[in-house]
Amino acid sequence: MTNEPAATSPYAPFRPRLTRLFGRVTAVVLVIGGIVLLYTSPGAEGPWYDPLNTMAMALLVVLCVLLVLRHSTVFALVDPQGIRVRNLVRSTTLRWDQIEGVRFGSGEPWVTLDLVDGHTVAVMAIQSADGAFAHHESQRLASLVIAGGGGAR
């Protein structure tokens, strides 16, 4: 992975780079750790063992893996009509004319869309952890907003 922007179509999907890698590696580590814990936990009834504890631990590992994988699959899809943003918890579809501006300042973890109704929408697919690539992608998104009829009025 390089920090150089890829030569892409203006309508290429937005996806984070480091978060995807980190999420996949973390999911593998969690699964391996969970398997090791399940095989090394005591197998006999006693004051420190209960089969429900083992099931709860397995469920906790599964939930953590799902959360990490969901976080690593955030994206923003764009087309001539607008943008569909899938973040950690919520997905949002917007027309370009609903977007007033694109913010990505120093210290902000990801791009934020300012909407004409006064609300904001985070675009976790463009994250500051990606450095120069993220700044290039935020500029590409801002250009798409303007070309689509959005932008400050």
MOFENCOR-V420403 format. One record per residue. N is the residue number from 0. RES is the residue in one letter. SS is DSSP state (hx for helix, st for strand, lp for the rest). PHI is phi in whole degrees, -180 to 180 (* if undefined). D_LAST is the distance of its C-alpha to the last C-alpha in whole Angstrom. Layout:
BEGIN
n:N res:RES ss:SS phi:PHI d_last:D_LAST
n:N res:RES ss:SS phi:PHI d_last:D_LAST
END
This chain:
BEGIN
n:0 res:M ss:lp phi:* d_last:38
n:1 res:T ss:lp phi:-111 d_last:36
n:2 res:N ss:lp phi:-91 d_last:33
n:3 res:E ss:lp phi:-77 d_last:32
n:4 res:P ss:lp phi:-64 d_last:29
n:5 res:A ss:lp phi:-78 d_last:31
n:6 res:A ss:lp phi:-76 d_last:30
n:7 res:T ss:lp phi:-130 d_last:29
n:8 res:S ss:lp phi:-67 d_last:27
n:9 res:P ss:lp phi:-61 d_last:23
n:10 res:Y ss:lp phi:-100 d_last:23
n:11 res:A ss:lp phi:-66 d_last:26
n:12 res:P ss:lp phi:-63 d_last:26
n:13 res:F ss:st phi:-95 d_last:25
n:14 res:R ss:lp phi:-144 d_last:28
n:15 res:P ss:lp phi:-72 d_last:30
n:16 res:R ss:lp phi:-95 d_last:33
n:17 res:L ss:hx phi:-66 d_last:35
n:18 res:T ss:hx phi:-64 d_last:34
n:19 res:R ss:hx phi:-65 d_last:35
n:20 res:L ss:hx phi:-65 d_last:38
n:21 res:F ss:hx phi:-60 d_last:39
n:22 res:G ss:hx phi:-63 d_last:39
n:23 res:R ss:hx phi:-68 d_last:41
n:24 res:V ss:hx phi:-64 d_last:44
n:25 res:T ss:hx phi:-63 d_last:43
n:26 res:A ss:hx phi:-62 d_last:44
n:27 res:V ss:hx phi:-64 d_last:47
n:28 res:V ss:hx phi:-62 d_last:48
n:29 res:L ss:hx phi:-63 d_last:48
n:30 res:V ss:hx phi:-65 d_last:50
n:31 res:I ss:hx phi:-63 d_last:53
n:32 res:G ss:hx phi:-61 d_last:53
n:33 res:G ss:hx phi:-64 d_last:53
n:34 res:I ss:hx phi:-64 d_last:56
n:35 res:V ss:hx phi:-60 d_last:58
n:36 res:L ss:hx phi:-62 d_last:58
n:37 res:L ss:hx phi:-66 d_last:59
n:38 res:Y ss:hx phi:-79 d_last:62
n:39 res:T ss:hx phi:-100 d_last:63
n:40 res:S ss:lp phi:-72 d_last:62
n:41 res:P ss:lp phi:-61 d_last:66
n:42 res:G ss:lp phi:-105 d_last:67
n:43 res:A ss:lp phi:-109 d_last:70
n:44 res:E ss:lp phi:-60 d_last:69
n:45 res:G ss:st phi:-177 d_last:70
n:46 res:P ss:lp phi:-66 d_last:68
n:47 res:W ss:lp phi:-108 d_last:65
n:48 res:Y ss:st phi:-131 d_last:65
n:49 res:D ss:lp phi:-150 d_last:63
n:50 res:P ss:hx phi:-56 d_last:62
n:51 res:L ss:hx phi:-66 d_last:59
n:52 res:N ss:hx phi:-63 d_last:58
n:53 res:T ss:hx phi:-64 d_last:58
n:54 res:M ss:hx phi:-65 d_last:56
n:55 res:A ss:hx phi:-65 d_last:53
n:56 res:M ss:hx phi:-65 d_last:53
n:57 res:A ss:hx phi:-63 d_last:53
n:58 res:L ss:hx phi:-63 d_last:50
n:59 res:L ss:hx phi:-63 d_last:48
n:60 res:V ss:hx phi:-63 d_last:48
n:61 res:V ss:hx phi:-61 d_last:47
n:62 res:L ss:hx phi:-63 d_last:44
n:63 res:C ss:hx phi:-64 d_last:43
n:64 res:V ss:hx phi:-62 d_last:43
n:65 res:L ss:hx phi:-63 d_last:41
n:66 res:L ss:hx phi:-64 d_last:38
n:67 res:V ss:hx phi:-65 d_last:39
n:68 res:L ss:hx phi:-66 d_last:38
n:69 res:R ss:hx phi:-62 d_last:35
n:70 res:H ss:hx phi:-64 d_last:34
n:71 res:S ss:lp phi:-81 d_last:35
n:72 res:T ss:lp phi:-115 d_last:33
n:73 res:V ss:lp phi:-67 d_last:29
n:74 res:F ss:st phi:-159 d_last:27
n:75 res:A ss:st phi:-138 d_last:24
n:76 res:L ss:st phi:-103 d_last:24
n:77 res:V ss:st phi:-124 d_last:22
n:78 res:D ss:st phi:-149 d_last:22
n:79 res:P ss:lp phi:-61 d_last:20
n:80 res:Q ss:lp phi:-89 d_last:19
n:81 res:G ss:st phi:171 d_last:18
n:82 res:I ss:st phi:-135 d_last:19
n:83 res:R ss:st phi:-117 d_last:22
n:84 res:V ss:st phi:-108 d_last:23
n:85 res:R ss:st phi:-113 d_last:26
n:86 res:N ss:lp phi:-101 d_last:27
n:87 res:L ss:lp phi:-61 d_last:30
n:88 res:V ss:lp phi:-109 d_last:30
n:89 res:R ss:lp phi:-128 d_last:28
n:90 res:S ss:st phi:-112 d_last:26
n:91 res:T ss:st phi:-136 d_last:22
n:92 res:T ss:st phi:-116 d_last:21
n:93 res:L ss:st phi:-132 d_last:17
n:94 res:R ss:st phi:-83 d_last:16
n:95 res:W ss:hx phi:-59 d_last:13
n:96 res:D ss:hx phi:-73 d_last:10
n:97 res:Q ss:hx phi:-85 d_last:11
n:98 res:I ss:st phi:-102 d_last:10
n:99 res:E ss:st phi:-94 d_last:7
n:100 res:G ss:st phi:-165 d_last:9
n:101 res:V ss:st phi:-121 d_last:13
n:102 res:R ss:st phi:-115 d_last:15
n:103 res:F ss:lp phi:-157 d_last:19
n:104 res:G ss:lp phi:-93 d_last:20
n:105 res:S ss:lp phi:-62 d_last:24
n:106 res:G ss:lp phi:87 d_last:26
n:107 res:E ss:lp phi:-85 d_last:24
n:108 res:P ss:lp phi:-72 d_last:26
n:109 res:W ss:st phi:-155 d_last:23
n:110 res:V ss:st phi:-69 d_last:20
n:111 res:T ss:st phi:-125 d_last:18
n:112 res:L ss:st phi:-95 d_last:15
n:113 res:D ss:st phi:-92 d_last:12
n:114 res:L ss:st phi:-98 d_last:11
n:115 res:V ss:lp phi:-65 d_last:9
n:116 res:D ss:lp phi:-85 d_last:13
n:117 res:G ss:lp phi:95 d_last:13
n:118 res:H ss:lp phi:-84 d_last:16
n:119 res:T ss:st phi:-130 d_last:16
n:120 res:V ss:st phi:-133 d_last:18
n:121 res:A ss:st phi:-76 d_last:21
n:122 res:V ss:st phi:-117 d_last:21
n:123 res:M ss:st phi:-69 d_last:25
n:124 res:A ss:st phi:-73 d_last:26
n:125 res:I ss:st phi:-116 d_last:24
n:126 res:Q ss:st phi:-113 d_last:26
n:127 res:S ss:hx phi:-62 d_last:27
n:128 res:A ss:hx phi:-61 d_last:31
n:129 res:D ss:hx phi:-87 d_last:30
n:130 res:G ss:lp phi:60 d_last:29
n:131 res:A ss:hx phi:-61 d_last:28
n:132 res:F ss:hx phi:-60 d_last:28
n:133 res:A ss:hx phi:-64 d_last:25
n:134 res:H ss:hx phi:-65 d_last:23
n:135 res:H ss:hx phi:-62 d_last:23
n:136 res:E ss:hx phi:-67 d_last:23
n:137 res:S ss:hx phi:-66 d_last:19
n:138 res:Q ss:hx phi:-68 d_last:18
n:139 res:R ss:hx phi:-63 d_last:19
n:140 res:L ss:hx phi:-65 d_last:17
n:141 res:A ss:hx phi:-61 d_last:14
n:142 res:S ss:hx phi:-64 d_last:15
n:143 res:L ss:hx phi:-66 d_last:15
n:144 res:V ss:hx phi:-61 d_last:12
n:145 res:I ss:hx phi:-65 d_last:10
n:146 res:A ss:hx phi:-64 d_last:13
n:147 res:G ss:lp phi:-85 d_last:13
n:148 res:G ss:lp phi:101 d_last:10
n:149 res:G ss:lp phi:-94 d_last:8
n:150 res:G ss:lp phi:104 d_last:6
n:151 res:A ss:lp phi:-59 d_last:4
n:152 res:R ss:lp phi:-107 d_last:0
END
